[in-house]
Amino acid sequence: MPAGYDLTIAASLAEARASCRDRMPALVLLDRHLPDGDGLDLARELQASTTTASIPILLVSASVLPTDVVAAEQAGCAGFIDKPVRVDDLLAQVARHLAAAD
């Protein structure tokens, strides 16, 4: 893990919901396809809440059709990262969105 980042991993939509509620992350990297649901549902929930609406969400997905990118934008995601993830691109997007959130 790069220096300066505190990473919390959630293996399911339920864990991610609880983590976002309890920890108020600076940024969320969210997979589209989780074992217990669609990551876009959580993105919509976070964007609809006044306490979490300002958290940038980067959606990570192997589904890279234009409709998938549009769906991420409509759900309030600040960015889209396609799989397989390229670490340099991921870190650049994370840094850019964290800087913009400050």
C-alpha positions as CSV (number, residue, x, y, z in Angstrom):
1,M,0.0,0.0,0.0
2,P,1.4,3.4,-0.9
3,A,2.4,5.7,2.0
4,G,-0.2,8.0,3.2
5,Y,-3.3,5.9,2.5
6,D,-5.3,4.1,5.1
7,L,-7.2,1.3,3.3
8,T,-10.3,-0.5,4.6
9,I,-11.5,-3.5,2.6
10,A,-15.1,-4.6,2.5
11,A,-15.9,-8.0,0.9
12,S,-19.6,-7.3,0.4
13,L,-22.1,-4.6,-0.1
14,A,-23.3,-4.9,3.5
15,E,-19.7,-4.5,4.8
16,A,-19.1,-1.6,2.5
17,R,-22.3,0.1,3.7
18,A,-21.3,-0.3,7.3
19,S,-17.7,0.8,6.7
20,C,-18.9,4.0,4.9
21,R,-21.3,4.8,7.7
22,D,-18.8,4.1,10.5
23,R,-15.6,5.4,9.0
24,M,-16.6,8.3,6.7
25,P,-13.9,7.6,4.1
26,A,-12.2,10.3,2.0
27,L,-12.8,8.2,-1.1
28,V,-14.6,5.0,-2.0
29,L,-13.2,2.5,-4.6
30,L,-16.3,0.4,-5.3
31,D,-16.6,-2.7,-7.4
32,R,-19.7,-3.0,-9.5
33,H,-20.4,-6.6,-9.0
34,L,-20.4,-7.6,-5.3
35,P,-21.5,-11.0,-3.9
36,D,-24.6,-9.5,-2.3
37,G,-25.6,-6.8,-4.8
38,D,-24.7,-4.1,-7.3
39,G,-22.1,-1.5,-6.2
40,L,-24.1,1.1,-8.0
41,D,-26.9,0.7,-5.4
42,L,-24.4,1.8,-2.7
43,A,-23.1,4.7,-4.9
44,R,-26.7,6.0,-5.2
45,E,-27.2,5.6,-1.4
46,L,-24.0,7.5,-0.7
47,Q,-24.9,10.3,-3.1
48,A,-28.4,10.6,-1.7
49,S,-27.2,11.1,1.9
50,T,-26.2,14.6,3.0
51,T,-23.5,13.1,5.2
52,T,-21.8,11.1,2.4
53,A,-22.7,12.9,-0.8
54,S,-19.3,14.7,-1.0
55,I,-17.3,11.4,-0.9
56,P,-15.8,10.8,-4.3
57,I,-16.7,7.3,-5.6
58,L,-14.5,5.5,-8.2
59,L,-16.3,2.5,-9.7
60,V,-14.2,-0.5,-10.6
61,S,-15.6,-2.9,-13.2
62,A,-14.8,-5.3,-15.9
63,S,-18.0,-4.2,-17.6
64,V,-16.7,-1.4,-19.8
65,L,-19.5,-0.9,-22.3
66,P,-20.5,2.8,-22.8
67,T,-23.8,2.0,-21.0
68,D,-21.8,0.9,-17.9
69,V,-19.8,4.1,-17.8
70,V,-23.0,6.1,-18.2
71,A,-24.7,4.1,-15.4
72,A,-21.8,4.9,-13.1
73,E,-22.0,8.6,-13.9
74,Q,-25.7,8.6,-13.3
75,A,-25.2,6.9,-10.0
76,G,-23.0,9.7,-8.9
77,C,-19.6,8.1,-9.4
78,A,-16.7,10.6,-9.9
79,G,-14.7,8.2,-12.0
80,F,-14.6,4.7,-13.7
81,I,-11.7,2.3,-13.5
82,D,-11.7,-0.7,-15.8
83,K,-10.4,-4.1,-15.0
84,P,-7.8,-5.3,-15.1
85,V,-6.8,-2.4,-13.0
86,R,-3.5,-0.7,-13.9
87,V,-2.0,0.4,-10.5
88,D,-0.4,3.6,-11.9
89,D,-3.8,4.7,-13.4
90,L,-5.6,3.8,-10.2
91,L,-3.2,5.7,-7.9
92,A,-3.4,8.7,-10.3
93,Q,-7.2,8.8,-10.1
94,V,-7.2,8.4,-6.4
95,A,-4.7,11.2,-5.9
96,R,-6.6,13.5,-8.3
97,H,-10.0,13.0,-6.6
98,L,-8.6,13.3,-3.1
99,A,-6.9,16.6,-4.1
100,A,-10.1,17.9,-5.6
101,A,-12.0,16.9,-2.4
102,D,-9.7,19.0,-0.2
